[in-house]
Amino acid sequence: MAASKSGVSTLKLQRTLGIGSYQTVSTMLHRFRLSMGAGVKERLSGAAKAEETFFGGPSLGSTGRGALGKVMVLIAVEHTEGKTFGRARMRIVPVASTASLAGLLAASVTPGLVVRKWR
């Protein structure tokens, strides 16, 4: 979605994810686009949560940090009033180390911001 020059259509995303409701996918896509595009150069502020995960399709062999063909990604999300979420930042982690994660997280959030681990 982010790498495609022309983006992705709701119908294509619906087929890819295997979700039956066009309206559900349309709402999801709208929220994805808002969180990815609004204020891209601004750092996250307020309360934030962060988590690292691996992106990539299913593959044979080991899982987790040792999985081949997977890319480690850091995700940080603003927590706004109530139970809603604000903007999100996703960054590819080149090296799975504490220093690498801390550096990428510092570049994504306002200095001094308390970031909690996602639960």
C-alpha positions as a Markdown table, in Angstrom:
| # | Residue | x | y | z |
|---|---|---|---|---|
| 1 | Met | 0.0 | 0.0 | 0.0 |
| 2 | Ala | 2.7 | 2.5 | 1.0 |
| 3 | Ala | 5.2 | 1.3 | -1.7 |
| 4 | Ser | 2.8 | 1.4 | -4.6 |
| 5 | Lys | 2.9 | 4.6 | -6.6 |
| 6 | Ser | -0.8 | 4.6 | -7.3 |
| 7 | Gly | -1.9 | 3.1 | -4.0 |
| 8 | Val | -4.3 | 0.3 | -3.6 |
| 9 | Ser | -8.0 | 0.1 | -4.3 |
| 10 | Thr | -10.6 | -0.9 | -1.8 |
| 11 | Leu | -11.7 | -3.8 | -4.0 |
| 12 | Lys | -8.2 | -5.1 | -4.4 |
| 13 | Leu | -7.6 | -4.9 | -0.6 |
| 14 | Gln | -10.9 | -6.6 | 0.0 |
| 15 | Arg | -9.9 | -9.5 | -2.2 |
| 16 | Thr | -6.4 | -9.7 | -0.8 |
| 17 | Leu | -7.5 | -9.8 | 2.8 |
| 18 | Gly | -10.5 | -12.0 | 2.1 |
| 19 | Ile | -12.9 | -9.8 | 3.9 |
| 20 | Gly | -16.5 | -10.0 | 2.7 |
| 21 | Ser | -17.8 | -6.5 | 3.5 |
| 22 | Tyr | -16.7 | -3.7 | 1.1 |
| 23 | Gln | -17.8 | -1.1 | 3.6 |
| 24 | Thr | -15.5 | -2.6 | 6.3 |
| 25 | Val | -12.5 | -2.6 | 4.0 |
| 26 | Ser | -13.3 | 1.0 | 2.8 |
| 27 | Thr | -13.3 | 2.2 | 6.4 |
| 28 | Met | -10.1 | 0.3 | 7.2 |
| 29 | Leu | -8.4 | 1.8 | 4.1 |
| 30 | His | -9.5 | 5.3 | 5.0 |
| 31 | Arg | -8.1 | 5.0 | 8.5 |
| 32 | Phe | -4.8 | 3.5 | 7.1 |
| 33 | Arg | -4.5 | 6.4 | 4.7 |
| 34 | Leu | -5.2 | 9.0 | 7.4 |
| 35 | Ser | -2.6 | 7.5 | 9.8 |
| 36 | Met | 0.1 | 7.1 | 7.2 |
| 37 | Gly | -0.3 | 10.5 | 5.4 |
| 38 | Ala | -1.3 | 13.1 | 7.9 |
| 39 | Gly | 1.7 | 15.0 | 9.4 |
| 40 | Val | 4.3 | 12.5 | 8.2 |
| 41 | Lys | 7.1 | 14.8 | 9.2 |
| 42 | Glu | 5.8 | 15.5 | 12.7 |
| 43 | Arg | 6.7 | 13.3 | 15.6 |
| 44 | Leu | 4.1 | 11.6 | 17.6 |
| 45 | Ser | 3.0 | 13.4 | 20.8 |
| 46 | Gly | 0.8 | 12.7 | 23.8 |
| 47 | Ala | 0.7 | 9.1 | 25.0 |
| 48 | Ala | 2.2 | 6.5 | 22.7 |
| 49 | Lys | 2.5 | 2.8 | 22.5 |
| 50 | Ala | 5.1 | 0.8 | 20.5 |
| 51 | Glu | 5.8 | -2.7 | 19.5 |
| 52 | Glu | 8.1 | -4.5 | 17.1 |
| 53 | Thr | 6.9 | -7.3 | 14.8 |
| 54 | Phe | 7.8 | -9.2 | 11.7 |
| 55 | Phe | 6.3 | -8.7 | 8.3 |
| 56 | Gly | 6.3 | -11.3 | 5.6 |
| 57 | Gly | 4.3 | -14.3 | 4.4 |
| 58 | Pro | 4.3 | -17.7 | 6.0 |
| 59 | Ser | 7.5 | -19.6 | 5.4 |
| 60 | Leu | 9.0 | -22.9 | 6.5 |
| 61 | Gly | 11.7 | -23.2 | 9.1 |
| 62 | Ser | 12.2 | -21.3 | 12.4 |
| 63 | Thr | 9.8 | -18.6 | 13.6 |
| 64 | Gly | 10.3 | -15.2 | 15.3 |
| 65 | Arg | 13.7 | -13.5 | 15.1 |
| 66 | Gly | 15.3 | -16.4 | 13.2 |
| 67 | Ala | 12.7 | -16.6 | 10.4 |
| 68 | Leu | 14.0 | -16.2 | 6.9 |
| 69 | Gly | 12.3 | -13.8 | 4.5 |
| 70 | Lys | 10.8 | -11.7 | 7.3 |
| 71 | Val | 11.4 | -8.0 | 8.0 |
| 72 | Met | 11.4 | -6.6 | 11.5 |
| 73 | Val | 9.2 | -3.5 | 11.8 |
| 74 | Leu | 8.8 | -1.0 | 14.7 |
| 75 | Ile | 5.3 | 0.4 | 15.0 |
| 76 | Ala | 4.5 | 3.4 | 17.2 |
| 77 | Val | 0.9 | 4.7 | 17.6 |
| 78 | Glu | -0.5 | 7.8 | 19.4 |
| 79 | His | -3.1 | 7.1 | 22.0 |
| 80 | Thr | -5.7 | 9.9 | 22.0 |
| 81 | Glu | -8.7 | 10.6 | 24.2 |
| 82 | Gly | -10.8 | 7.6 | 25.1 |
| 83 | Lys | -10.1 | 4.4 | 23.3 |
| 84 | Thr | -9.2 | 5.8 | 19.9 |
| 85 | Phe | -5.8 | 5.9 | 18.2 |
| 86 | Gly | -4.1 | 8.8 | 16.5 |
| 87 | Arg | -1.3 | 8.8 | 14.0 |
| 88 | Ala | 1.0 | 5.8 | 13.5 |
| 89 | Arg | 4.6 | 5.4 | 12.5 |
| 90 | Met | 6.2 | 2.3 | 11.0 |
| 91 | Arg | 9.9 | 1.9 | 10.4 |
| 92 | Ile | 12.0 | -1.0 | 9.2 |
| 93 | Val | 14.5 | -2.2 | 11.8 |
| 94 | Pro | 17.8 | -2.9 | 10.1 |
| 95 | Val | 19.4 | -4.6 | 13.1 |
| 96 | Ala | 17.4 | -6.3 | 15.9 |
| 97 | Ser | 19.2 | -4.6 | 18.9 |
| 98 | Thr | 18.1 | -2.4 | 21.7 |
| 99 | Ala | 20.2 | 0.5 | 20.4 |
| 100 | Ser | 18.6 | 0.3 | 16.9 |
| 101 | Leu | 15.1 | 0.1 | 18.3 |
| 102 | Ala | 15.7 | 3.1 | 20.7 |
| 103 | Gly | 17.2 | 5.2 | 17.9 |
| 104 | Leu | 14.2 | 4.6 | 15.5 |
| 105 | Leu | 11.7 | 5.2 | 18.3 |
| 106 | Ala | 13.5 | 8.4 | 19.3 |
| 107 | Ala | 13.2 | 9.6 | 15.7 |
| 108 | Ser | 9.4 | 8.9 | 15.7 |
| 109 | Val | 8.3 | 10.5 | 19.0 |
| 110 | Thr | 8.6 | 13.9 | 20.7 |
| 111 | Pro | 11.6 | 14.0 | 23.0 |
| 112 | Gly | 10.6 | 13.2 | 26.6 |
| 113 | Leu | 7.5 | 11.3 | 25.6 |
| 114 | Val | 6.7 | 8.2 | 27.7 |
| 115 | Val | 6.2 | 5.3 | 25.4 |
| 116 | Arg | 4.6 | 2.1 | 26.7 |
| 117 | Lys | 4.9 | -1.4 | 25.3 |
| 118 | Trp | 1.7 | -2.7 | 23.6 |
| 119 | Arg | -0.2 | -5.3 | 25.5 |
